[in-house]
Structure formats: C-alpha cells, structure tokens
C-alpha cells in the first residue's frame, strides 16, 4: 500500500516527504518534481513570497538512475529563506524570538495554542501553514508518475473565484493541462478568467481576500477502484477526506453533488446502456463513482476554498496573555490562492487513486502493476 509522511515547518530549514510503497521502475527526476512544485506557486493574486520562496529540492533516497527502487523515496524541499529565520526557528532556542500572542481568526492559531498549552502562535502556525502542501505535491507528483504508466491522467482547473464562474459545461480534457496552466488563474474559460482577475484586483485594492472553487478530473481510472464493503474503503469517502485535509478547503463535491440534492431522482442518476465493447452512460452526474467504487467514467470532484484568513486590514482578536481586544498579527499572505489550491487538490486526488489502484492491483514493479491493470481491463471487455 502507498503511504506518505511529511515533516517540517513553514520557515524551517526545509520540508521532507517520505513516500513508501511505490513499485520499482517508476521514472522520477528532480526536474519533474521541480516543475510540479512550480505549478503549485502559480496564480494571479499570490504574494511576493512566491518569488522569494523558491523550491530547491533534492532526492535523498529511493531513486537510482532515474527509477524508483521499490524502497521508500525521500525528498527534501529546502527553504531558501532559512538564514533569515534561523534564530526564530532555532532547534536549541532563539535569543530574539518574540511570541505571537494575538491569534488570527480563521487559522489554527487559537485552537492549537489551547490544545498544546502555548502562548506563542508560532508553535502552531508553522506546521499548520499551507506551505506544507509543497511536501504533499512531491507525493502527488510521484503518484501521477505511477498512474501515467497505467493510462491514468489527473488534471485540475479553476471553475470559480470571487463569485465569477466559468461557463456551465466547461470541462477540459486530459491533454489540456498546459493550456490551463497558461491562464493566470488556471481557468479553462478566457472570458471568465479575465473577470476573475478583475475580482482579485478589486479585493487587493480593498485589502481583502477572495476564495473560489476548483475541479479535479481523473481520466482513465478503471472500473471498480475503491470498495463498497467497508466505510473506510469507499473511494468517494477517501477522496473527500484527502481533499478536506488541504488548508482552506471547506467543502467537497463529488460529481454534481449538491446540485443533485435539488433534482428529482429521474434526473439525478446516470442511465446505463450497452454497446459492443462495453457499458456506456450518456451522463456523468455521479462524478464517476457509485457505491464507493469507480464506474470507469471520468472521476470528477470539486473543492470549495474559503477566502484567505490573513488580511492586510487585520480582523479583531484577543491577546491570549492580556485578554484584551487586539488586532490579529499578520504573516505574509496572498489575495487569492485558489489556482494553487487546485494544483494541490490535483495531487491529492492522484495520490488517492494511485493508493487504491495499488491496493487493487498490487505489483512490486511497474511492469507487474501495469500488467495487472491491463489484464483486468481485458476481463471487463469480455464481460
């Protein structure tokens, strides 16, 4: 089974990702990981820190001559700003560090301070920071590399920012990722993209932030990935949990999700037909998942991201030491990071699909894995 762990803080020396369970023979390069990390930094509305926080990475283990070995893969993404934060984030104790005692509404600050009995929000915010998603992106990229061998592609695009939405029915194909990434907001609708940019610029001028919605589509996933037999093996449940774990995500929609809740049953499901070669469906309202398992259609999920909580005009809070009203402190922030969140959501969907496919098909090598997938597809074709 695939699993990954990350370690490190936002302003620490670096973030570490350890991925276990990848079969031997997956093609991996530092250049490929770097490209994926650069995609995560995309988007109109990101702050200056996206220029400062370059992602310098090194593969520390699990890869030889550009191929995975079957052993754990370890990657470090170093923080190029570390010299500026070495005293503040010192392991042995900094001399000039000043505690942050005015927790920010909308962040993990106060709940974490109460949980871990600390009067310094930095003890919490450094790990709670969305910077951790850089480490997840490494794991997601490795998952995508594995899936590509089995003909599975995972893409993402932004469908709404600041109340501006793409046209109904906008649905990019598996080969459209470069075009999506060329958009400053990663929207597959140029007209909507220009209006999204205007909404972000207005929020910037008003010293505010905006959220939005992103969609992830997984193409080529075989039928039957996931399971109906236990609650924790249902593919839609695993996807929802993984996506909700991304900082700032407050809702997950599988297929038509909430829209289907307002429809009649006769309009909410995907009718089944048969033609030579297999079963077909004219619609994909279920988002490619029924009964906790993939149907063979494109898997389609959406995530709703709240407006960022750190504002240039701080919200009201309480100082945890004096107990008096105060302004929340400010860390560097963005006006909008929905395009970047879409990329992270893409990585998490890829990770879940890869994990469930390796559970289903096994294989200590890529050839074993692909062979099992191909054999299963041949069986389905003769059903």
N, C-alpha and C positions, 0 to 999 in steps of 0.2 A: 504493500500500500504506500501511496505517496503521502508524505507529510513534510511540513517545513516549520522552522522556528526562526525568529528574528531577534536580534539584541542590539541595544544601543539607544542613545538619546539624540534629540534634535541637534543640540550643539556640542555633542561629544565628539571624540576623535573619528568616529565612523559608525556605520550600520553594518551588521553582519547578518547574512542569510545562510542557513544550512538547509539543504534540500536532501531528503532521504527517499529512496525508492525508485529513482529514475533508472530505467534499464540501461544496460551498456550499449554504446553505439549512437547515442543522440549527439548530433552535431552542435557544438557550442563554441562561441567565440566572445572575447571581451568586447569586440566591436559590435556584435549583435546585441549584447546586453546594454552597451552604452547607447545604442540607437533607441532602444526601448525606454531607457531612463530619460533620454532627451524628449521623447514623446510625452512623458509624464509632466514635463516642465512647460508644456505648450499652453497657449490660450491668452486671448485678449483679456486684460483685467488682472493679470498676475503682477506681483510687485517686483521691486528691484532685486529682491533676494534671489529670484530665478536666474539672474545674471551672475550674482555673487556665488550662489550655492552650486558650483559645478560638481558633477558626479564623477570623481576619479575612482575607478574600481580596479580590483584585482581578484582573479580566481585563485583561491588558496588551496583547493584540493578537489579531487573527484573528476578531473578532466585531464586527459593526456592526448597530445597530438590532435586537439580539436574535437575529441569524442569523450563522452562520459564513460566512466569505468564500471559503473554499477555500484560504486561506493558513494557515500554522501558527498554532495557538491557544496563547497563553502566559498562564499563570495563576500568581500568587504567593499563597501562604498564609502570612501573616506570623505570627511568634512573638510573642505579647503579653508574654512573659516576657523578651524580649531585653534590656531595660535591666538586669536582674539578672545577665545573663551576658555583657554587652558586653566586660568585661575578660578573663574566662575564655576567650572565643571570639574575641578580637580578631584581626583580619587582620594588624595590624602588630606585635603582641606585647604580651601582658598582663603587668602587673607583679606581680600577686598570685596567679597561677595556680599550683596545686600539682599535681605529676604524680600520676597514679593508677598505682601500681606493683603492686597485688595483683589480678591478673586474675580475673574471675568465671567459674567453671565453667559451661559451657552457653552462653556468649556467644562472640562473635567475638574477644574481647579478646586472648587469648594468641596464637592463630594469626596475627592481624593484626599484633600487636606484633613477632612474629618475622619475618613477611613484609616489613614496612615499616621494620624496624630502628628501632623507637622504644621507649622505656621508659615512655611515658605512654599508658595505655589510652584516654584521651580522644581521641587521634588516630584511634582505630579506632571506638570505641563511638558517637561522634556520628553517623557515617554509617550504621553497622550498625543503629542503633536502629529499632524498628518505627514510630517517628514518620514515617519516610519513606513509610509507606503512606498518609499523608494526601495526598501528591502523587499517588500511584497512584489514589487514589479520585477525584481530579479527572479523570484519563484515563478511568477506568471509567465515570464519570457521562456523559462525552461520548459514549462508545461506546454506552451504553444509550439515549441520546437518538437516536442514529442508528438503532439497531436497532428502536426503537419505531415508526419510520416504516414498517418492513417487517413489522410484526406480530410481532416477537420480544420476549419478556419474560424477564428473568433475575431469579430470586429466590434467597434463601438462608434456611436455618433451622438451628438447633442440634439435633442428634439425641442428643448425649451430653455430660455434664460430670461429672467425678469418679466415673465408674463408673455413673452414673444415666443410663438411656436412655429415649427416648420409645417408645411402643408400636410394635411391628412394623407396618409398613404405613402409618405416618404420612407423608403426602405432601401438602403444601399445594398449592393451585392457583395459577395466575398472578395471580389477584386477591386473594390472601390476605396480601400483604406488610404491609399496615397492621396486621393482626391479629398477625402475627409480631412486628413492631416494638413492639407494645404490651406484649409479655411482657418482664419484666426480664432474662430470659436468652435471648430470641428463640427460644423453643421452642413448637412448634405442638401442644402437649400440656400442658394446665394442671396435671394431676397430676404429671407428670414435672418440669415447671418448678418447682413448689414444692419437690420433693425435691432438685433441682439447687441451688436457693437455699440449702437447708439444708446441702448438701455444701460449698458455697462458704463459708458462715458458719463451719462447723467448721474448714475449712482456715485461715481468718482467725484464729480463736481459737488455733489451733496454730502460728500464724506460718509457715504453709506455703502452697503454691500447688497448683492443680489444672488439668489440661488437659481435652481433650474432642474431640468430632467434630462437624463441620458438613457440611451437604449443600447443594449448589447445583444448581438445576434451571433449564434454559433451555427455554422453551416457544416453539414456532413456528419453529424453525430448519428451513429447507428440507432436503430430501434432497440428499446429495452435497457438503456443505460439508466441506472438507478434501481429502485425496487419498491414494490408495494407491501412487502412482508413485515417491515418494522418502521416505526415512525422516524427513526434516525437514519434511514437509508433511502428516504424519498428524495428524489433529485430536486424537486422544487423547494423542499424544506432546506436541503443543504445549500442550495443556491441563495435562498433568502437569508440564511444565517451568515453566509460568507459576505454577501453584499451589505447587509446591515452592520457588519463589523467595520466598514470603512468610515473614518471620521467624517461627520457632517451628513451622512445618509440617514434620512428619517422615514423612508418608505420604499417598498419594493413591489413591483407589479409584474406578475407572470402572465405573458400573453396580453389579452385585453383586460384582465384583472378587474379593476374597479368599474370599468365601463360595462363589463358583462353583468355586474351586480344589478344594473338597472334595466337589463333586457329580459324579454321573455325567454323561456327555455328553448323554444324553437329557433331562436336567433342567437343563442349563446354558444353552441357547440359546433364541432367540425364533422360534417357528414362524411361517411366512408364510402368510397367507390372502388371498383376493381377494374384494372385493365391488364393486358398481357405484360407481365414483368413485375406486377406488384399492386399494392393497395395505394390509393390516392385520396386526397382530400382537397376540395376547392378552396377551403379557407384555413386559417391558422389562428383561430381565436384563442386556443388553449396555450399558445406560445410553445408548441412542440413538446408539451408534457401532459400526460394523462395518467392518473393513478400513481404518481410518483416516478413514472418512467418516461423516457424519451419516446416519441412516436415516429421518429425518422424525419419529421419536418424540421425546419429551422427552429432552434430554440431562441425565444425572444423574451427578454426581460428588461424592465425599466427601473431606474433608481431615481428617487427624488432627493435632491440635496438642498438643505436649508441655506439661507444667506449666512455668510461667514460671521462669526460672533465677535471678532476683534474689529472694532470700528475706529475710524480716525476721530470721531467725536464719541468718547467713551460712554458706556452705559453706567448707570448708578449701581453701586455695590456697597458692601460694608467691610471695613478694615477688621480682619479677624483678631487683631491684638487690641485695638482701642474700642472696637464695637461701634464706631461712629460711621455715619454715611461717608462715602468716598467715591472717587471715580475709579473704574476698573483700569488697571495698568495696561499698557499697550506693548505687545510684541509686534514685530513686523508682520504685516498681513497683506492680503490681496483684496481687490474689489469683487472678483469673481474667480472661482477655481473649478467651475463645472466642467470645462473641457478636460482638465487634468483628472478630475474625479471619474470622468468617463473612461479614460485610459486605465485607471486603477480598477474600475469595475470590470473592464475587459480582461484584465489579468486574473481577477478573482473567479470570473466565470470559466476562463481557460483552466485554472487550477482545479476547480471542482469537477469539470468534465474530464480532465486528464486523470484525476484521482479515481473517479467512478469507472472510467474505462479500464484503468489498470487493475482495479478490483475485479472487473468482469472478465477481462481477457488475459491478465497475467503476463508473464514473459520476463525472463532475465535479460534478454537482449531486445533491441528494437525489431530485429527480424522476427523473433518469436511473437512479439506483441502484434506487429502488423499481420503476420501470418494468421493469428487467431482472429483478428478483426476481419480479414478477407474471407476466412472460412465461414464465419458467422454470416457475413453478407451473402455468400453463395447459398447458405442454407435458407436464408429469408427469400432469396429469389426463387427458390423451388417450392416455397410453401403453398 
